[in-house]
Amino acid sequence: MQNHLIHILRKWNKNKDSAQWVLGVIYKTEGSCYRKAGAMVMFNNLGQQFGLLSGGCLESDIKLNSRKVMQDLQPRCLTYDDTDEDDISFKLGVGCGGVVHLILLPVTKGNDYLQLEPLLNALEVGKHCHWHQEIAEQPITQTNLYFSDPIEHHSQRAKLEEKNNTLTLKVPISPPPHLLVVGGGLDAFHVTRLASQTGWQVSIWDPRPAQAKPSDFPFVDQVISDVSPEYLKHHITKHNVDAAILMSHSKTIDAKALRYIYPTPVRYIGMLGPKHRKDEVVANSSIVVNEKNKKIAGPTGLDIGGDLPENIALSVIAECHAALFQRTAKSISNVLTTSED
């Protein structure tokens, strides 16, 4: 199950009028919790659940309460306190030691589906949004959707604001990262599969007819059929591609692709192979690299050990993910911070 909101909303949209639906949203946390404010889950009266608000330990009780919301269409605010011995989360042995506040909201045509339909449409075309939801146990709560600038969007967090005795949760929502892979060999299979399983959008390009066959990459969103490297610039712009990994094992192909990829707004470029190979490819591409604005990771990946294709794919996707979400890729246990990260 993919837990990015776009995948949850796709499941909902297929049966939005043929089943009853409830949206669960965390609006506040205190202390250590599995998910933070803005996390969402959806339940329906068919017994299906899409998404997670905890590690799975609270979902049975949340699901039980969602059925009550389906019956009376009344929003419900719930609190799970793992520090309270009398609280259900403590009895379940959750062990995080934090407090989770969430609201369950009916999703109906009468409340404009909580603006989830236009939100899904926006995410499908790569737009960034802010979803604002009033937090109150009232039959009608205010929901608003705004489009926003993608710059720094991934580093923003949900905020709970109070104005005129009204609580409003403001959630920044971005489409899943879009990865372009140059090269359709056997190792690209593992990179694209892992990226897809992570919930990313994935495109793959290889000008060689024997490579990147659609039948070999069934989980890739798009196998680019245009073999000209110039087309990559158009594809990146049209589909809001965030990152590119060059792994064709051909210096000529990588150089031609890099020539058109580097000037685009992609935020991460990784290249398979040693540093001297990267230097050769860059030289052959005729581009001028500005390390301050956009560096090229080469060799791409984190130093996690292992030399199997699966290990390399994990290393590459992990570094790419950290770069896109502006993280250091250090062990969380070694990062000293006073925040709730």
Secondary structure as GFF3:
##gff-version 3
##sequence-region A 1 341
A	DSSP	alpha_helix	5	14	.	.	.	ID=ss1
A	DSSP	beta_strand	21	30	.	.	.	ID=ss2
A	DSSP	beta_strand	40	44	.	.	.	ID=ss3
A	DSSP	beta_strand	49	51	.	.	.	ID=ss4
A	DSSP	alpha_helix	59	72	.	.	.	ID=ss5
A	DSSP	beta_strand	76	81	.	.	.	ID=ss6
A	DSSP	alpha_helix	88	91	.	.	.	ID=ss7
A	DSSP	beta_strand	99	107	.	.	.	ID=ss8
A	DSSP	three_ten_helix	109	115	.	.	.	ID=ss9
A	DSSP	alpha_helix	116	124	.	.	.	ID=ss10
A	DSSP	beta_strand	128	134	.	.	.	ID=ss11
A	DSSP	beta_strand	143	148	.	.	.	ID=ss12
A	DSSP	three_ten_helix	153	155	.	.	.	ID=ss13
A	DSSP	beta_strand	159	163	.	.	.	ID=ss14
A	DSSP	beta_strand	166	173	.	.	.	ID=ss15
A	DSSP	beta_strand	178	182	.	.	.	ID=ss16
A	DSSP	alpha_helix	186	197	.	.	.	ID=ss17
A	DSSP	beta_strand	201	205	.	.	.	ID=ss18
A	DSSP	three_ten_helix	214	216	.	.	.	ID=ss19
A	DSSP	beta_strand	222	223	.	.	.	ID=ss20
A	DSSP	alpha_helix	231	239	.	.	.	ID=ss21
A	DSSP	beta_strand	243	246	.	.	.	ID=ss22
A	DSSP	alpha_helix	251	261	.	.	.	ID=ss23
A	DSSP	beta_strand	268	271	.	.	.	ID=ss24
A	DSSP	alpha_helix	275	285	.	.	.	ID=ss25
A	DSSP	beta_strand	296	297	.	.	.	ID=ss26
A	DSSP	alpha_helix	309	324	.	.	.	ID=ss27
A	DSSP	three_ten_helix	332	334	.	.	.	ID=ss28
###
